[in-house]
Amino acid sequence: MKAKLLFIMLVSLGLSVNTIAQIKNGDMETIGNPTWPWNLSVNNTATTTTPGAATKTYEAYDAPATGHFQQVVVTAANTDEPWNLRLKQNNVAVGASDTKIIFKARGTVGGELLKIRCSIDNTNRSQADFTLTTTWTEYELILDEILKGKANELSFWTQSVGTYQFDDVALSSTPTAISDDVMAGVKVWYIASDNTLNIDGITANMVSVYSLSGAKVAEYSAPGLVLTLGNIPSGLYVVSVATDAGTKVVKIKK
């Protein structure tokens, strides 16, 4: 699957044209690409610059017939060092207007645990955790302002036994108010009278509130089903609700 450069007119928000651009070899196909930028890390010591390596703890390879990357984990990552099984790329240039990283993934077993991280260092980073299903699904990682306009490390941590498949990894400048409605049954709404954000249909791990320019205004960990938004000024905001199943993004008027 090749990720194309897409132009999306955001008529409903009255915003300008935005883009989705694949990162280097984000299509996960090595054919015709002599320089493979993704590194496979095992137990934080062994790496390889080309797919095809296998050890007692994992095997990983490009699947040219289907055009995606696949990693089979037969021994779970060490819980003290969960990064010891990961696919990563250094020097990913995040643009000043980029708002998120999007990618497609699935697990052939279902229930595979995946962490994605974009970071300058261990302090300045954005990360999210997902539980994969057996269906190809588009996921997203919303980028913190500190990462924009800089070269970052992008890594996928495969944290449980199973078979992981990745494809179409891209940077997006599309405002985070656009939702793919992956979790169509999840409802998120704001009640002005009591200044609460309400979540129905799923348990949220994290709620992040952004201005329409992409600046993070507030963040709430383990928010529950009813969340008081505090002293956030009145205005239009983008709310990202991160869950084990994916991320639900809505626009609210406070």
C-alpha positions, -999 to 999 in steps of 0.1 A, spaced: 0 0 0 14 33 -11 6 64 9 -1 93 -15 2 131 -8 -34 140 0 -50 174 0 -81 178 22 -104 208 21 -117 213 56 -149 230 46 -168 223 78 -141 241 99 -135 269 75 -98 261 74 -73 261 46 -59 231 27 -39 207 47 -16 178 38 -8 142 47 28 133 37 44 99 40 76 97 60 107 81 44 97 45 34 65 49 54 49 26 29 70 -1 44 82 -15 11 119 -21 6 118 -30 -30 136 -3 -50 148 14 -18 184 6 -12 185 27 20 161 12 45 157 38 73 139 16 98 160 -2 124 150 -34 142 160 -33 179 162 -64 200 169 -63 238 184 -28 232 216 -43 218 211 -59 184 200 -39 154 199 -46 117 195 -21 88 176 -45 65 145 -67 72 149 -104 74 167 -109 108 154 -134 132 164 -143 168 149 -165 195 127 -136 206 114 -122 174 113 -122 136 105 -93 113 104 -88 76 89 -68 48 61 -86 31 64 -74 -5 35 -95 -18 12 -74 4 33 -43 8 34 -40 46 59 -46 74 53 -76 97 69 -85 130 62 -118 148 69 -117 185 72 -151 200 86 -140 234 71 -109 251 94 -79 257 110 -76 291 87 -56 313 115 -36 328 128 -26 294 98 -26 272 117 -9 243 137 -40 237 115 -50 208 109 -21 185 109 -8 150 123 27 148 135 55 125 157 83 136 158 119 122 121 120 113 116 157 103 84 169 120 71 201 103 61 232 122 25 227 110 23 189 115 -3 180 141 -1 142 143 14 110 130 -10 86 114 -5 49 105 -23 17 97 -19 -14 118 -34 -47 128 -26 -79 147 -33 -112 130 -41 -127 164 -59 -97 179 -51 -81 212 -14 -73 204 -2 -44 226 15 -16 207 31 17 219 41 44 195 65 72 205 78 103 188 105 119 209 135 143 210 146 126 243 130 108 272 114 140 285 102 157 253 79 132 236 45 122 226 33 86 230 2 65 230 -7 29 236 -31 8 214 -45 -27 215 -47 -40 179 -76 -58 163 -75 -82 134 -88 -55 111 -66 -29 94 -73 3 113 -59 39 111 -44 51 143 -30 85 152 -5 101 176 -11 137 184 22 156 185 32 179 213 43 214 203 79 208 215 84 182 187 74 205 158 101 218 135 126 193 148 141 159 140 126 132 161 129 95 167 98 76 158 94 41 173 68 13 174 72 -9 205 57 -44 201 50 -53 237 32 -87 237 33 -120 219 16 -118 185 19 -108 149 21 -71 142 16 -55 108 23 -18 100 17 3 69 13 39 55 32 58 83 27 95 76 28 130 91 -4 150 90 -11 187 92 -48 181 92 -63 197 123 -71 171 150 -107 181 149 -110 157 120 -121 123 132 -120 91 112 -147 78 135 -128 45 140 -148 42 172 -182 51 158 -200 39 189 -181 62 213 -197 95 222 -179 126 236 -198 158 243 -195 190 263 -221 204 287 -216 241 292 -240 244 322 -216 224 344 -184 227 324 -180 190 319 -168 168 292 -187 135 290 -175 102 276 -198 73 268 -190 39 254 -154 34 264 -128 40 291 -105 68 284 -68 66 293 -60 103 285 -79 134 275 -60 162 258 -74 196 249 -60 216 220 -66 250 205 -75 251 168 -39 262 161 -27 229 176 -14 242 210 -20 218 239 -42 236 265 -48 209 291 -42 172 296 -60 148 320 -49 113 329 -75 86 337 -103 111 334 -133 88 341 -166 93 323 -173 129 334 -145 154 334 -145 190 346 -125 212 323 -115 237 349 -105 273 340 -100 268 302 -111 301 286 -142 301 264 -137 293 227 -134 264 202 -112 235 211 -102 201 198 -105 173 223 -85 140 219 -97 110 239 -71 83 239 -82 47 247 -69 12 244 -89 8 212 -78 40 195 -83 78 197 -116 97 194 -112 133 183 -140 159 185 -144 197 184 -162 214 212 -174 250 219 -167 260 255 
